[in-house]
Amino acid sequence: MNPDIVYEDDFILVCHKPSGIATQSAKIGSPDMVSILKNYLYRKNAIKKEPYLSVIHRLDQPVEGLLVFSKTPAATKKLNQQLNQSGFHKVYHAILTGSLPQKEGTLTDYLLKDGRTNTSKVCSPHTPGAKKSILFYKELGPVTMGDNTCYTLAEITLETGRHHQIRVQMSHAGCPILGDRKYGPKQIHSSIPALQLFACNLAFHHPISGNPLNFSLDLP
């Protein structure tokens, strides 16, 4: 598989991850973005040795969109510092199966991850292990999909980056993301094969030069 490279220099690589491909996988033989990109870097490098590539942030396997990887340890350190200090600006588009509480607003919940089932749920703030989760949303308008049903297109900006955060918070708010087989309705129309969640904008500062970088994809 040839990766869709959006930007690359000596320190970072930004790519367009397809839906259905894991960011990083422990399963032998399963394609993931790390192995795909390492193969790409190995092929293009005149010196044939395993390339350095570090995961900075992840997208769920069914989510399509922008990912940045670092190509040097120094870049990894700087990008991780930005990520931990909310220096990354991440915007998503989601097609929702219900109506949000308001046209524009904030959702604040506490989430608890269950490692056994690879799921998260909304819980009490006093639950051991609970993490505060904040996102901002804005309705962009109605959208009609292949099943001829009208849904809601929303723009979502993450303040925090929790496990399955957008999917869990949207479901808890009464408007699960279309195509979400984990947190959405059990019956999903066959014409909607994939989760309708897209990482369409990513902004951060270059780890070496410090220059602001902003990348966008033309996604729903």
Secondary structure, 3 states (H helix, E strand, C coil): CCCEEEEECCCEEEEEECCCCECCCCCCCCCEHHHHHHHHHHHHCCCCCCCCCEECCCCCCCCEEEEEEECCHHHHHHHHHHHHCCCCEEEEEEEECCCCCCCEEEEEEEEEEECCCCEEEEECCCCCCCEEEEEEEEEEEEEECCCCCEEEEEEEEECCCCCCHHHHHHHHCCCCECCCCCCCCCCCCCCCCCCCEEEEEEEEECCCCCCEEEEECCCC
